[in-house]
């Protein structure tokens, strides 16, 4: 199964980019991983938050295939411990979907159409993180889940 992470907007902090790239390099030992970045909208001063969510949502939906299992990283989603995420990943890998797609939305969240298309929602924490940090935390947790599944010593109980 291929794992895809869709992001809205570039990661701008070069230190965060380096760390994300490091974990993506590690992930490639376990899974086929793809990072898709949707360009930020231009001239957002003239758009309401709802209009921004709708425009970003259209771009997100264009990247999805009918057979994808889509998981939104959303503050209202289900929270899992790392070992629970690993077990969840294992179940998803055994499912029929060809592609597992995680989506990190823009600053105002997701449009109703994106919520309607999603199969699930996960939350990384009850705390709020910047979009830049969420990207890093998520790829690290994805890597951690794969090492847990392989019984490797990266994760300690």
N, C-alpha and C positions, 0 to 999 in steps of 0.2 A: 504494500500500500504506500502510496505517495502522500507525504505530509506537506501542506502548503500553508504559509502564513501570509495573509493579505494585510497590508498596512496602508493607512491614509496619510500621505505626507512622508517626506524624507526624515531620516534620523540625522540631526544636525550636529550633535556633539561628537567630535572626532574620537574621544575616549570611549563613549558609549558604542559608537560604530565599531571600534576595534574589538571591544568585548563581545558584541553581537557576532561579529565575523568569526571570532575564536570559537564560540559555541556552535555556530553553524558548521564550521569545519569539523568539530568533534561529532556533531549529529550525523554527518555524512557517512560515518562508520556504521551506523545503525539503521538508517532509513534514507530513502530518496526524499530530500528536502528542497523545497523551493520557496523563495521569498519574493513576493510580488508587491511592489510599491505603487500605489495609485497617487498620481500627482495631486498636490494640494490645489484647491480651487483658487482662481485669481479673482481680484476685485471683490473680496468678500465683504467689504464695507457696505456695499449696496445690497447685500443679502441678509435676510433674517436667519437666525439659527435653524429654523424649520426648513427654509430653502436650501441652506448648506447641507443639512442632513439628507434631503431628497436628492440633491445633485451628487453627493458622495455615494449615496445608496445606489443610484443608477450605475455608477462606475463599478461599485462592488459587485452588483448583480451580473454585470457583463462578464466578470471574471469566473463566474460559477458555472458548473456543468450540472445537468439534471441528476446525475448519479452521485454528486458530491455529498458528503456528510458535513454539514456546516455548523461550526461552533463559534458563537460570538463570545469574545472576552468582554464581559459586561459586569458592572458593579452589582447588578441584581442577580447574577448567575449563581450557580451552586459552587460552594467552596469545597475543595478537596485537599487533604493532606498529600504530600508528595507520593507516599506509597499507594494512596487511593488513586491518584492520577495515573500511576504506573499500571495499576490493575485495570483502570478505565481504558487506557491506551491499548492494553493487551486485548480487551474485549472488542475494541473498535477495529483492531488489526485483523481480527478473525471474522469480522462482518463482511458483508458483500460489497461495500462501497470501494471504489477504486482510489478515491482521493479523500483524505481527511483535511478539511480546510478550516483553519482558525482565522478569525478576523478581528483586528484591532481598528476601531472606527476613528473618526475625527473628534475634534474637541467637544462636540455637542452630542456625540453618541450616534445611534443608528436610526434610519428611517423606519417607519412602520413596515414597509415592504421588505426590508432586510430582516427585521424581526420575524416576519411571516415566513420567510424562506429558511431561516435557521432551524436546525434540528435540536440544538441545545444551546445553553448559555452557561459559561463558567466564569467564576470570579477568582482572581488571584489573591484577594485579600479584602477584609472589611475596610482597610485603609485606602486612601486615594494616592495614586502615584502619577507622575507626569507620563505623558504618552511615550516619551523617550525611554523612561525607566521601565515601563510595562513591557516594552519590546525585549529589553535585556532580561528582565525577570522571567518572562515567558520562555525564551529560548533556553535559559539555564534550567528551568523546570522540565522542559521537554527532554533535554539532555539527561537530567537526573532520572527521569522516568525510565528512559532506555537503559541506563546503568543499573537501576533497581531490577528491571526485568531480566537482565543478564547476570545478576548477582555479583556485580563488580563493586569494588570497595569505595566508590565515590560517595555513596550515601551511607551515613552511620545512624543506627537506631539508638 
